[in-house]
Amino acid sequence: MYKEFNNILPYLRGFIFDIIVKVLNRLGEVNIEQLPRMADFAEMGQLIARCLGYPELKFTEAYTTSVHI
């Protein structure tokens, strides 16, 4: 298992860094009407979700639901 993980590790790191670059280039793009608790986390999570290709506000809906449980 460790051998397989070590084989994909460079690709995994590359993917993570590519997403970080996309997120940093799109800072300030998220506009959530009613900010939930931990607003900065919610905004950053929504932006990461967008960069990963998730639908608009998908992260925010999931986060809001989990906070209210």
N, C-alpha and C positions, 0 to 999 in steps of 0.2 A: 504494500500500500504506500509506504513512504517513497519507494522508487518511482511509482506512478505520479505521486504528488510532486516530487522533485522534477520530474520531466515536464509537467505542465506549469510549474511555478513561474518561469519567465513569461509565459503567455498570460497567466493570471495577473501578474504584476503589471504587464503592459496594458491589459484591459482596464484595470483599476486606474492607472495613471491617465489613460485616454479619457475615461469618464470624468476624472478630476479636472482635466483641462477643459472639457466641454462645460462643466459646471461653473468653473471660474470665468469662462467667457460669457456666461449667461446670467451672472449675478445681477440681482435687481429686477429680473424678469417676472418673478412670481408676485401675484397680487391676490392675496386671500382676503375676502371681504370681512369675515369675522375670524380673527386670529385666535386659535386655541391656546391652551396652556402650553408653555414652552414654545412660543411663537417662532423664535429663530430656528429651532429644530424642525418645526413643521414646514417653514419656508424652504429650508435647505433640503429636507426630505422630498418635498414636492419637486424641487428643481432637479434633484438626482433622478427621481422617477421619470420626469420628462426626458432627461438625457438618455435614459435606458429604454425609452419608447413606450412607457405606460400612458394610458389615456389621461386627459386633463383632469386634475383633482383626484385621481385614484388614490394617491398616497394620503392626501388630506382626509378623504372619507374614511379610509382604513384607520388612520391615526385617531381621528375624532371618535370613531366607534370604540376603539380600544381604551381610550381615556375615560369614556363614560360607563364602562363596564364595572 
